[in-house]
Amino acid sequence: MWCIGERMLSLAWVRKYRWHMLVGVALLLAAAVGGRWWMGPQVEALSVVRRDLVQTVVATGRVQTPHRVDIGAQITATVARVGVTEGQKVRQGEVLIELVSTELNALQQQADMAVVQAQGRLRQLQELQAPLAQQTLRQAQAQWDLAQANWQRQNELFDQGFVGQAARDESRKALALAEAQVVSARKQMESASPSGSEHVLATGAVSEAQANAQTARARARYARIAAPVDGQIITRNVEAGDVVQAGKVLLTLSPEGRTQLIVQIDEKNLHWMALGQQALASADAYAQQRFKAVVAFIHPGVNAQTGAVEVRLDVPEAPGFLKQDMTVSVDMEVARRQKAVALPVNVVHDISSAAPWVWLVVSNRAVHRPVNLGLRGGAWVEVLEGVREGDAVIDTPLILRAGQRVRLQAASVP
């Protein structure tokens, strides 16, 4: 009975004071909520740190040698054989294409025979005609001496009255004829001498024949198209049996030697570029194998259609897998800063605009702080003005207002 009475008394007490209890709980909850509202939302923050920054410009492009050699025929002819395929490496002087050369060989033989004939005529002049002219001159001189003596004797006899005028005239005619024969023989000998006209003509004929023979041999060599330098065949536009015209490009050769990467960069990055800057490149087909490159040329003009600038990079040690026209990605180091005041790029608002800013925590309040940015290296950006090392910058993506109270979690150093 006592227990039942005590329980009934407790229930009566609860009914009497339950509204007081509910009001108390409500007041406690309101105090807690109000305190949190007054203190502001809880935010995460990052501490401004110092770190080394490297800014890079990323671009894509292609592998290319500084120049290419277009190989074609110098004559119109039929292709007899093509000895190379695309991708094949060749050495200087190696025969790449052979043309049908029957007519060219015949012309070369004819020119060689003309040289032999011209040399034979010159040798005949030197060995036969010149000595014969000398002998003829001696004979004519002897005849002139005899006619001269006879003329003097006839004059003496005429003066003594032993011969008449007719005999004297006859001896004078014989002397004139002998003199004319001497002059003619002397001219022939001079013409056959090394400084004479016949010798000069014969020598010129030999030189002309030799020049024609050299031309014929050169044309015959046109039938064998050889590699001008060491390199790799990258284009083949000819097959056996084709009739090719002079000047038509049949093969394209990529010479061995310096390899370059040709990339296009946005003109907004032009002020960062300089000759000699280091870069790391990788081919799309071998993305894990990176190799070094150096900026060697920056085009002085900007492409008006694309707004891009052509940049060429030398590859000092080109890997073996690198091929002509292969697509590559290039990271060019354009600036480096030691121990720079830095923040992650994701905490900087309007980072690409002219007025970037951050939420800075000052005395448990959110402060809208404009910042002046410098280098941007990967996920980090240099802050030149606006924050200092150790400042807390809000990282939580909340909608805040300037001056609003915030509750700061433990600042973390990334």
Stockholm file with secondary structure:
# STOCKHOLM 1.0

chainA/1-414         MWCIGERMLSLAWVRKYRWHMLVGVALLLAAAVGGRWWMGPQVEALSVVRRDLVQTVVATGRVQTPHRVDIGAQITATVARVGVTEGQKVRQGEVLIELVSTELNALQQQADMAVVQAQGRLRQLQELQAPLAQQTLRQAQAQWDLAQANWQRQNELFDQGFVGQAARDESRKALALAEAQVVSARKQMESASPSGSEHVLATGAVSEAQANAQTARARARYARIAAPVDGQIITRNVEAGDVVQAGKVLLTLSPEGRTQLIVQIDEKNLHWMALGQQALASADAYAQQRFKAVVAFIHPGVNAQTGAVEVRLDVPEAPGFLKQDMTVSVDMEVARRQKAVALPVNVVHDISSAAPWVWLVVSNRAVHRPVNLGLRGGAWVEVLEGVREGDAVIDTPLILRAGQRVRLQAASVP
#=GR chainA/1-414 SS CHHHHHHHHHHHHHHHHHHHHHHHHHHHHHHHHHHHHHHCCEECEEECEEEEEEEEEEEEEEEECSCCEEEECSSCEEEEEECCCTTCEECTTCEEEEECCHHHHHHHHHHHHHHHHHHHHHHHIIIIIHHHHHHHHHHHHHHHHHHHHHHHHHHHHHHHTSSCHHHHHHHHHHHHHHHHHHHHHHHHHHHHSTTSHHHHHHHHHHHHHHHHHHHHHHHHHTTEEECSSSEEEEEECCCTTCEECTTCEEEEEEESSCEEEEEEEEGGGGGGCCTTCEEEEEETTEEEEEEEEEEEEECSSCCTTTCEEEEEEEESSCCTTCCTTCEEEEEEEEEEEEEEEEEEGGGSBTTTSSSCEEEEEETTEEEEEECEEEEEETTEEEEEESCCTTCEEECSCCCCCTTCBCEECCCBCC
#=GC SS_cons         CHHHHHHHHHHHHHHHHHHHHHHHHHHHHHHHHHHHHHHCCEECEEECEEEEEEEEEEEEEEEECSCCEEEECSSCEEEEEECCCTTCEECTTCEEEEECCHHHHHHHHHHHHHHHHHHHHHHHIIIIIHHHHHHHHHHHHHHHHHHHHHHHHHHHHHHHTSSCHHHHHHHHHHHHHHHHHHHHHHHHHHHHSTTSHHHHHHHHHHHHHHHHHHHHHHHHHTTEEECSSSEEEEEECCCTTCEECTTCEEEEEEESSCEEEEEEEEGGGGGGCCTTCEEEEEETTEEEEEEEEEEEEECSSCCTTTCEEEEEEEESSCCTTCCTTCEEEEEEEEEEEEEEEEEEGGGSBTTTSSSCEEEEEETTEEEEEECEEEEEETTEEEEEESCCTTCEEECSCCCCCTTCBCEECCCBCC
//
